[in-house]
Amino acid sequence: MAGASVKLPPLSESFVDIWFARAEAMFLKAGIRAQDMKATHAISILSNDQLVKVHKAITEPRTGNKYDDLWDALKGKMKKSPFENVHRLVTEEQLGAQLPSELLCHCEMLVQPKDLAPDLFKQLFLIKLPIHV
């Protein structure tokens, strides 16, 4: 669709898959289907650091499908390892203004409970909660 536009949110490097799912939904809603147009929109919201990480996919696309190449590059360069996600869960995640159920959902997005020793995920989550919860 000529002239169609979307305002994509900034890319969260912790949740690249979710960001792309949202971007796809926004493109579909706006009637944007062309690879070049999708790539243009996605590239325009990337930070300089993110652009540096995926510059080859932008300047030398492998397949000619710029958006798919960008998606593959972002997944490969920005997806955190399971160890990094567990480290983040232990050191950074806090309840803050979230409900405990929201924190649980966020923690489960970072680390799959099935990937940890039995009860370890539960214990890591519970130590994030205030005593009165």
C-alpha positions as a printed Julia matrix, in Angstrom:
133×3 Matrix{Float64}:
  0.0     0.0    0.0
  1.64    3.23  -1.12
  2.17    5.75   1.65
  1.21    3.33   4.41
  3.07    3.95   7.62
  3.45    2.43  11.04
  5.18    3.68  14.17
  7.1     0.71  15.48
  8.18    0.67  19.12
 11.88    0.6   19.97
 13.41   -2.86  19.69
 13.78   -4.61  23.01
 16.87   -6.8   22.68
 15.57   -9.08  25.43
 12.42   -9.91  23.51
 13.27   -9.83  19.8
 10.69  -12.52  18.93
  7.88  -10.58  20.58
  8.96   -7.34  18.93
  8.86   -8.96  15.49
  5.45  -10.52  16.16
  4.15   -7.08  17.07
  5.8    -5.49  14.04
  4.21   -8.11  11.76
  0.79   -7.39  13.25
  1.28   -3.67  12.71
  2.41   -4.21   9.12
 -0.59   -6.43   8.43
 -2.98   -3.87   9.92
 -1.41   -1.11   7.79
 -1.48   -3.25   4.64
  2.3    -3.31   4.34
  3.47   -6.54   2.75
  6.57   -5.62   0.74
  9.9    -6.77   2.19
 11.62   -3.48   1.34
  8.96   -1.4    3.08
  9.0    -3.6    6.19
 12.79   -3.42   6.29
 12.72    0.36   5.9
 10.35    0.73   8.84
 12.32   -1.7   11.02
 15.71   -0.13  10.22
 14.4     3.34  10.98
 13.73    2.52  14.65
 16.97    0.68  15.41
 19.51    2.39  17.66
 23.01    3.03  16.37
 24.34    0.14  18.46
 21.69   -2.19  17.02
 22.45   -1.02  13.48
 26.13   -1.8   13.96
 25.27   -5.33  15.12
 23.28   -6.09  11.95
 24.95   -3.84   9.39
 25.81   -6.75   7.05
 22.15   -7.76   6.78
 21.29   -4.18   5.87
 24.13   -3.44   3.45
 24.58   -6.94   2.0
 21.31   -8.91   2.33
 21.89  -12.63   1.75
 18.63  -13.59   0.1
 17.29  -10.39  -1.4
 14.49  -10.43   1.19
 15.72   -7.5    3.23
 13.23   -7.83   6.05
 13.73  -11.58   6.48
 17.5   -11.11   6.43
 17.23   -8.34   9.02
 14.99  -10.53  11.19
 17.47  -13.43  11.01
 20.39  -11.14  11.84
 18.6    -9.53  14.78
 17.64  -12.92  16.21
 21.18  -14.18  15.85
 22.94  -11.12  17.25
 20.57  -10.04  19.99
 18.98  -13.14  21.37
 20.39  -13.79  24.8
 21.79  -17.15  25.81
 19.95  -19.16  28.48
 22.81  -18.35  30.89
 22.45  -14.61  30.22
 18.71  -14.82  30.8
 19.13  -16.68  34.1
 21.74  -14.11  35.14
 19.32  -11.31  34.32
 16.55  -13.05  36.23
 18.77  -13.35  39.3
 20.43   -9.94  39.21
 18.09   -7.47  37.49
 14.44   -8.43  37.59
 12.42   -6.71  40.31
  8.74   -6.59  41.22
  8.6    -2.79  41.17
  5.12   -1.56  40.24
  4.19   -4.85  38.58
  1.75   -7.33  39.96
  3.36  -10.61  41.01
  1.56  -12.34  38.12
  3.09   -9.84  35.68
  6.55  -10.44  37.1
  5.99  -14.2   36.83
  4.99  -13.84  33.17
  8.04  -11.68  32.48
 10.34  -14.15  34.24
  8.84  -17.04  32.26
  9.55  -15.14  29.05
 13.19  -14.81  30.08
 13.7   -18.34  31.35
 11.58  -21.4   30.7
 10.87  -23.08  34.05
 11.37  -26.49  32.41
 14.96  -25.5   31.55
 15.98  -25.23  35.21
 16.35  -27.78  37.96
 13.06  -28.64  39.69
 11.92  -25.87  42.02
 14.84  -23.57  41.07
 12.67  -21.31  38.91
 10.07  -21.18  41.68
 12.73  -20.23  44.25
 14.26  -17.59  41.96
 10.82  -16.08  41.45
  9.83  -16.18  45.11
 12.93  -14.3   46.25
 11.81  -11.42  44.0
  8.61  -10.98  46.01
  8.29   -8.89  49.16
  7.8   -10.86  52.36
  4.18   -9.7   52.75
  3.08  -11.13  49.35
